[in-house]
Amino acid sequence: MPKLVVSRRVALTLLVSAGSLAGVEPTAAQSLSYTQGQTVSPAYEGFEVNEDGSFSLVFGYMNRNWLEELDVPVGPDNYFALVDAGDLDDLSQDAYDARQADLGQPTHFLPRRNRFTFKVRVPAEFGEQELVWTLRTRGETRRAYASLRQDLLIDNMIIASETGALGAGRSDPETRANTPPNIMIEGETIMNARVGQPVTLTAWVTDDGLPITPAQRRERARAQREASGAAAPTTAQQDSAPDSISPEMRALQRAFNEPDRVTVSKSLGLHFAWFVYRGENQASFEPIQIKTWEDSRAWQNSPWAPFWVAPPVPEDDRWVVQVTFDQPGTYVLRGRADDGSLYADEEVTINVSPLAN
């Protein structure tokens, strides 16, 4: 019996099916979410135009569980198929072909909404075809249909907005100039280890310093006042100013009286985290890694959570982490550098052997 969590805020992406909530009225079902026992849906986020005329089709997914992480290996339950438009609209129709099934999709699915997770590059001659991602979990088949429909064109501003870094309709020159961080993995990207043996991962991350965080904006304003000789705002002026609310109080307001919004809300600030992308068992990271999925609950270690603040950037720009595995297998880990608005990923593969007798 899945454990039940009642959520005050309902996201449109929950897509809770009435069939999974037998005996619950539809209006009541919309306010329920679960820690485990639910399904995963693939998502097509849109396409990017590359400089050489090719396209990148961008995918993500929605795991309806708040805690459970599902594993679905590449195969008949997790595959891609290139078809003519409409050919796979019938969910009962199978199109699995091992030769084209694996296009780099995840097999380990983190909780909740994971946007813009991976890209599939297609040629300029892609035309009106569809690249369909089929995912079957708990006996339910879901599909994401990728095409070059013009209303699905995305860019950095759309990505920043959809992940919650921008308020609705907000932008400025600095935000538009922002580019994703750069990552360089130090050492080998394919490694061997044994169960229980810590593996050290080092990533060198650089960024353009954008977007400007609220704290940086306040510091900039203070420096400008000092340079101009202007007096600091009085207490009364601060109390009446719309931006005078402290970050802590603003986060408290979000936690207890979160307003309706068209996207989630995400805190700015450069950070780096590893997570399991492929592999059927958990990995233990030291230190504990920042969540890369949209955990919007207060006090969680997540950029989408009220009260979260980005950690200090290491002085040498090197993020050092140790990872340990409890079970043998082949694991693909992703390292994500995120400035709060845009992010970049790099991968390492670790082949984990059983302990020697």
N, C-alpha and C positions, 0 to 999 in steps of 0.2 A: 504494500500500500504506500504510494508516494507521500512524503511529508509535504504539508501544505503551509505556504507562507502567504499572508494577506498583504497585498501591496496597495498603497494609497494612490499611486499614479499609474495609469494604464498607458502604455505605449502602443501606437498603432501596429508596430512590428511584432507584437506578441502573437497575433494570428491564432488565438486559442480556438480550437475546434470544439463545437458542441459535443461531438462524439467522445471527446476525452473527458468530458465533465458530465457523465450520465447522472441524471437525477438532480441537476442544478439548473435553475432557470437561466436563460440566456443573459438577462440583464445582470444577474449576480455573477455568472461565469466570467464576465469581462473584468472583474476586479480580483481574480484569483491568479496566482502564479505558484510554481512548484520548485522544490529543491531538487527533485529527481523524478525519473519515470517518464519524462516527456521526450518529444522527438526533436530533430534538427532539420531545418530547411535551408537549402542553398539560396543564395541571393546574387543577382546580377546587378552591379552598382552602376555600370555605364562603361563607355569606352573613351580612350585617349588617342589622339592623333600623334604619331611619331614623326620625327624630322624626315625620315626616309620615305614617308608616305604610307607606311604600314600602320596598323592599329594595335592597341593593347586593350583587350577585354578584361575588365576588372570585376572580381567576384568577392563575396563575403558569405556570411551565413548567420543564422539565428538558431542558437541552442536554447530551447524554452526552459531549460533547467537553470536554477540559480547556483547549484553546487556540482551536480553530476557532469563529468567530462566523458563524452562518448568516443569510442574508437571504431572507425569503419575503414578497414583496409581497402585499397584500390582493388576493384573487382566488380562483380555484378551488382553490388550494393553502393558503389561509389565510382562513377565513371563519366567520361566525356564522350560525346558523339557529335560529329559534324554532319548536319542534315539540311535538307531544304526547309524553308520556313513552313511551320505547321506540321511537319511529319511526325513529331513526337508530342503533339498536344494530348493524345490519348495516353494517360498515365499507365495503362495496362500494357502498352506496347513496349517491348524490350529492344534495345539497340546496342547491347554490350558487345564491344569488339576489343579484345585485349591489345590490339595493335595501336589503338588511338585512345584507350581509356585513361591513361595516366598523363595528365598535362600539368602536374605540379600541385594539384589540390591537396589540402590538408587531409590527414586521416585521423588526427586527434583533435577533437572539437571542444574548445573551451566554453565556459558558460555564456549564456546570453548573446547579445548582438556583437558580432565581430565584423566591422565594415572594412572594405577595401583591403582584403586580406592577401590576395595574390592576383597576378596578371598573366594572361595568355596572349602572346603576340601572334597576330594573324597578318597575312600579306595584304597589300593594297588592293588586290583583286578579290578580296573576301566577298564583296557584293551583298546579295540579299540572303545569304545562307544564315543558318543559326548554329551556334555552338552551344550544345545543351549539356548541362551538368545534372546528372541524376544521382540522388542520394536517398537511400532507403534505410530508415531506422525504425525499429520496433514494428516492422511490418507495414509502415506507411511510406509511400513513394512520393517524393517532392522533386520538382525540377526548377532550374533557373535557365531561362532562354536568353542567350546573348546574341544581339544583333547590332547593326549600325544605324538604327533608327536615330534621326538627328536630335530628337528630344532627350536622348540618352548620352549625349556628349558631355564629358566632365573635364574639369581642370582643377588646379590647386585650390582655387577659391571655393569651388563646390565641395571638394574633399574637406577643407577646413570647416565649412559651414555644416556639412552633414555629420561630422564627428563632434560638433559642439563647441568648436573653438571661437566661432563668431556668433554674435547675436543676430537675430533675423534681420537681414538687409544691411548689416553693418560692414563697412570696410574702410580702409585708409591706405595711403601710399605705402606705408611700411608693411602692412599686412599683405598687400598685393605683391610686394617685392620679395616676400619670404620664399625661401627654397628649403627643401628637405635637408636634414643633417647628412653628413658623410660618415660612413663606418669603414674601418679597416680591421679585419680580424688578424691578430698577431699569432703567428705559428700556423700549424697545419689546420686545414678545414675538414680533414677526414682523420679520425683518431681511433685508437683501440684502448679499451679499458676493461677492468673486471668489476663484477658486482661488488659494491661497497668501497671501491677505490675512487677517491675524489679526483676529478679532472678540473684543472684550472683553465678558465676561459678569459681571455683578455681582448677587449675591444677598444680601439682608439676612435673616439668620436669627436668630430669637429662640426661647428655650426656657424651660421651667419649672424647669430645674435638676435634674430627675429623669430617670432613677433615680440614686441615689447610687452613685458608683463605689467600688470597694474602697479606692482611695487616699483618697477623701474620708471613708470610714468610719474608716480608721486615724487620719486627722488629727482627726476629731471625737472619737475616743476619747482621743487625746493631750490635746486641749484640755480635755476633761472631767476628766481626771486632774489636770491643772494647776490647774483651777478648784477642785477639791475638796481639793487638797493631797495627793492620794494619790501614793505612790511609784511610779515606773515599774517595770514588771515586770523581774525579774532575768533574766539570760541563761538560767539554767536553766528559769525559767518560760516564757520565750519559746520555748525549744527544745521544751518539752513541749506547748505550746499548738497546737491543730490549725490555727489561722489564722496561725501565726507564719512559715510558709513565704513567702519573698519572691516577688513577682510573677514575677521572672526564673526562679527555681527551679520555680515552679508551671508556667510556660510550658514549661520544659525537660522536665518530667515529661509534659506533654501531648504534646510533640513526639515523645518517644521511647517513651512507654508510655501511649498514649491509651486511657482506659478506655471500655468500652461505655457508650453513652448513648442515650436515646430521641430526642434532638434534637442538633443541632450545638451548639457552644459559641461564644458571641459576646462580645467585649469591649465594655464600656460606655464611653460618652463621646461628646459631641456632635461631629459632623463633617458635612461637606457635600461632594458630588461630582456632577459631570456625567457623563452617558453617552449614547451614541447609542441612541435608542428606535426611530426610523424613519429609513431612509436606507441605500443599498446600498454605501456606501464608508466607510472608517474616517475618524475625525477625530483630530487631534493636539491634546492639551491641555497647557497650560503654566500652573501646574505639573502634573505627572502626577497623575491623580485616583485617589482611594481606590476600590478595587473595590466594586461594589454587589452582586456575586454571591458565592456561598459558596465562596471559595477557602480551604480549611482547611489548606493546606500551610504549614509553618513558614517564617517570615521574609517572607511575601508581604505586599503592601500591602493587607491585607484585615482587617476586624474579626473574621473567623472564624479568622484565622491565629495560631498561637502566636507570642508576642513582639511582636505589634502593640499599639501604644498610640495613642490618639486624639491628633491634633495639637492645639496650642494654638488656642483660639478667637481670631479677630482682635479687637483691642480695640474696634473700632467695629461688630462683628458683621457686617461685610461681607466676603463671600468673593469675591475677584476672580480670574477665570480668563480666559486667552486660548485661543481655539480656532481651528485652521487646517484647511482642507480641501484635499486633493490632487486631488479630482475634482469636476466640477459635479454639481448635483442639489439636491433638496429634502431637508433634514434636519430631523428633530424630535429635539431634545435634551431630556433630562430632568435636572433638578437635584433631587437628593435630600438632604434634611436628616434626619439619623438620630441619635438620642440613644443608640443601642446597643440600644434596646428597641422603640421605635416610630419610624416615619418618615413624612415627607410629601414629595410630589413636586409640582414645577411644570415647565411645558414652555415652550420657545421654538422657533420655526420659523425656519430660516435657508435662504434661497434662494441657492444658490451658482452663479454664472455662470462660463463659461470666461474665461481671461485675454484681454484685448483685444489685437487684432493691432497 
